[in-house]
Amino acid sequence: MLLVFLILALVVVPLIELFVIIQVGQWIGFLPTILLLIVISIAGGFLVKREGLSAWRRAQAQLRAGEIPAAELVDGALIMAAGAMLLTPGFVTDAIGVLLLIPAMRFLPRRWAQNHRATRTTGRVYGRVIDVRGTAGPDPADRPAIEPPPSPPPDAP
């Protein structure tokens, strides 16, 4: 599975990107194509920063409320992936990156991540499990008082 992913990421995606860049270059010209790629990367960087800070603030608010910010953590990872895609030169990865920056479009990847996490961790125990419930120790009021050691007898002259 990892080999298939690596082949897709390192061979197929760049070939598709090259093909699309050449097609766009033939359609609108060389210089506008390069400028469009640069503008998309700059605008994408701004949007990644804005969405990332928004997800960070939501996660902080949930932590202050005593809740686990699971959805915000997944959103943060998806926003980072969007940033990586927007920095990669090409129109296909830019389109995927922009889609990941739209909050409504992150619903499906977030749902997939939640389901994948649940199936990967359900019913498995890694390492040694120690149950620490109720092991705070006895109540200090129940402990016997510790008597000081006896003082030595006075020396007789």
Residue, then its C-alpha position, 0 to 999 in steps of 0.5 A: m500500500l505504501l509503495v502504491f502511494l509513493i508511486l502515485a506521489l512521486v511519479v503520477v502526480p508530477l506527470i499530471e501537473l506537467f501536462v496541465i501546466i503545459q495545457v494551460g500555458q498553451w491556452i493563456g501563454f507562458l508568462p500568464t501561466i507562471l504568474l498565475l501559479i505564483v499568485i495562487s501560491i501567495a494567496g494560498g499562503f495567506l488563506v492557510k495562515r488565516e484558516g490555521l489561526s482560526a482552527w488554533r483559536r477554536a482548539q484553544a477555546q475547547l481546551r479551556a472549556g475542558e473538551i478534547p478538540a479532536a475535530e480541530l486537530v484534524d482540521g489543523a492537519l488538513i490545513m497543513a496538507a492544503g498548505a503543502m499542496l498550495l506550495t507545490p507548483g501545479f494547478v491540480t494540487d492547488a485546486i485540491g489545496v484550495l478545496l481543503l481550505i474551505p471549511a465545508m469541504r473538510f467534512l469528508p476528510r475529517r469523517w474519514a480520519q475519524n472512522h479510520r482512527a476508530t478502526r485502527t485503535t479499537g480493541r487493541v492494547y499497546g504496551r503494558v496497561i496499569d489501572v491507576r483508578g483509586t490509587a491515590g493512597p489512604d486518606p491522611a487522616d486515617r494514618p497513625a500519628i508518627e511519634p518522635p523518637p525518644s530523647p536521650p537521657p540526660d547525662a549524669p555528672 
